[in-house]
Amino acid sequence: MKDYKSNYDLGIIGGMGSEATVEFFRRIVDETYHEADQDFMRICVLNDSIIPDRTKSILEGSNLPLDYINSDIERLESLGVNYFVIPCNTAHYYKKGFKKTKVKFISMVDEAVSFINDNYHDKQICVLSTNGTIATGVYHNLLEENNLKIKRIEKELQDKVMEVITLTKQGRDKEANLKKLVEVIEKVNDKDVLFLLACTELSLYKERLNKYLVVDAMDIAVKKTITKCGYKLKEEK
C-alpha cells in the first residue's frame, strides 16, 4: 500500500464539461486492475467549471482559458501531483502555453494520434470534434505530421456535430443527440474511414457507435494515464 503522505498520482483539470470529467474519472476506475480500494491511484479532481468556453475563446482570439488552466496547474503543483490530464480536446490548443512545471502532462491528443498511427495507418481519419478543435488543427496538424490520411467533412455536417456537442453540454436528450451524430457518420461512413471521437462530450456516445470503426480519444488517454501512473489495466492482470 502506498504511503498516505506520498504525492497524488494524478490531477484532472476538468469542468470542460463536468459530465465528461465524471466519465473520465469513471473509466479510470473501471479500467484499473484492483483487488481492494487501496489498489487505485490517488487522484485530485479540479472541476473548474468556470473556465471560459474554449471554442468561443479560440474563434475570438482569446487566451483567457489558458490563464485558468495555468492557475489549476499551479494548484496541482502545490498538492504534489505527479501527472495531470485535461479531459477536453479543444483545450489542448493551449498546450504550448501551459505553465512549466514538474507535473507531467499526459496529452489526450498526442496519445490518440500515436495509437492511430500504430494501428490504423491505412485508414482515412475523420475527426469529430468542436469547431474550435477543427479550426485550429489540433488533431489535423498532428495527423498530417504522421502522414495519416484525413477525411474532412462538409460545413453542414460539422455544424451538426457542434450542435450535438452543445446540446450534450446542456444536458439535452441524449437519444436525439445520438441520432444526429449517427446521421453525420452515416453520410461519411466507408470501409476506409475511421471516426475519431475528439471531443469528450462525444465520448459519452461511444458505446452506442460500435457498428462503426471508431476510436475514442478519451479511451486511449484513460489507458495511457493508468499505465504512466504506474498501475495495471484490468486486461493486463
N, C-alpha and C positions, 0 to 999 in steps of 0.2 A: 504493500500500500504506500502511496506517495506521502511524503511529509506534508502535513497541513500547511506549514509555513512556506512551502515552495511556491514558485510563480504560477499564475494561471497559464494553462496550456494555450488557450485561445481567447481572443476577443472578437466579438461580432459587432461590427458597426452597422446597425440595422435601422429600421423605420422607413425604408425606401422600397417597398412599403412594409408595413408591420406584419401583414399576413404572410408575406414572402419570408420575412425574418423568422417567424414561427416555424414555417415549413423547413427552412434551412436547418434550424436547431433540431426539429423533429427527425429529419433524415440523418443527422449526425448520430443521434441516439439510436435510431433504428438500424443503422449500418455498422455500428461499433460492436465488435465481439466483446461479450461480457458474461460474467457469471454472478456478479454482485454489483451493488451501487458504486462501490469504490473502483470498479474497473473502467468507469467512464472518465473522460478528460474533464478538467476543471475549466469552465467556460464563463466568461463575463460578457453579458449581452447589453450593449448600449442601444436601446431602441430610440434613436434620436429622430423622432418623427417630425421635428420642426425644420429639418434640413430642407432648403428650398427645392422645388421641382427641378430635377436635373435636365430634362428635355427643354423645358421653358427657359432655364438659365442658359443652356448651351446655345439655343437658337437666338437668344437676345444678347449673346456675347458676354454673359456674366460669369464670374468665377466664384460667386458667393457660396455655392455648395462646398467648394474646396476649403473655405475658412472654417465651416462647421466640421468637416471631416478631419481637418488637421487638429482642431480642438479635441475631438474624440480620440485621435491617435495619442495626443498628449495625456489624456486621462488613462488610456490603456497602458501607456508607458509608466505612469506613476503607480499603477497597480501591479507592475512587474509581469506583464503579459508577454509571452514568447512569440506568438504569431497572431496576425489579425486577418480577417476576411471582411469583404463588403458584399452582401448578397443583393447587389444592384449592378447589373451590367453597364448601364449608362454612366454610372458614377466612375467607372474605370477610365473614362475620358480624362479625368483629372489626375490620373496616376503619376504623371511626371512632376506634379506639384505637391505630392504628398510629403509631409514633414520627414526629414531624415531622422531615423530612429533605430534603436536596437531591436525594436519589434519588427519581425519579418512579415512581409506582406505575401499572402497567397492569392495570386491573381486568377479569378474565375475565367477571364478571357484567355490568358496565356495557357492555362491548363486545358481548356476546351479545344483550342486550336491545336495544341500538341496532340491531344487524343485523336482528333480527326485526322491529322497528318499521319499518325501512326496506323490508323485503322481504316480510313476511308479516302485515301488519296485519289482514288479513281472516280469519286463522285463529284457532282456539282453541288455546292453548298448554298442552300437558301437560308439566309439569316432572317429569322422572325424576331423583331425587336422594336424598340421605340424609335420614333422619328429622330431623336437626338443621337442614338447609337448609330443609326443608318447614316445620318448627315455628316457625322464626324469620322466615319470609317473605323470605329473602334474595333470591329471584327474584320471588316473587309480589307483594311490595310495589312493586318497580320496574316490573313488568309493568302493574300497576294504575295507577301514576303515568303510564304512557304510553298509558292507555286501551286496553290489549290484553286480549282475552278469555282467560279461564283455564279449562282443563278439569281439574278436580280428580279424583283417583282415590280409591276406597274404601280404608279402612284395610287390608283384606286384601291388596289389590294393592300398597299402599305397603310393607307388611311383606315382600312377596315381592321388591320392588325392593331393599329394605335387605338382604335375605338374599343377593341376587346380589352386592351391593357388598362385604359382609363376606366371602363365600366367595372373591371375586376377590382381596381383600387377603391372604387366607390361602393363595393360590396353588392353590386347588382347581380341579377340572375345568372348563375354560372352555366346553367344548361343552355341559355340563349347565347351566352358568350362563346361557349364551346362550339355551338352550331356555326357561328360566324367564322370562327377560327378554322373549322373543318372546310367551310366553303372556300376560304383562301387556299388552303392546302390542296384541295381537290382540283382547283384551277391550275395549279403549278405542278402537281404530282406527276412523276415519271420514274421509271426504274433506275435512272441515273442520278436522281435528286435526293439529297439528304437534307432534312429540315433541322436547323439548329435553333432550339429554343433559347434565345439570347436575351430574355427578359424574365426576371424571376416571377412576375405575375403569370406569364405563360407557362412557367414550370408547374403551376398548380393544376394544369390540364394534362400533364404528361401521361398519366396512367390511362387516359381515355383516347390516346392517339397511337396505340400500339399496333394498329394496322398499317401504319406508315413507317418509313425509315426516319427515325427521329433520334437526335442526340440532345440531351438536356444539359446545358452548361452548369446548372445547379448540381445535378447528379455527379458530374465529373469533379466539381470543386469540393463537394462533400467528401468523396472518397479520397481525394488528394490531401484534404485537410486532416482526415483521420490518420493517414499513414505518416504525413510530415510531422504531426504532433507526437508520433511515437506509439500509436495504438494500432490494433489489428482490426481489419474488416471482418465481418461475420463470415464471408466467403473464404477467408484465409485461416480460419480457426484450426 
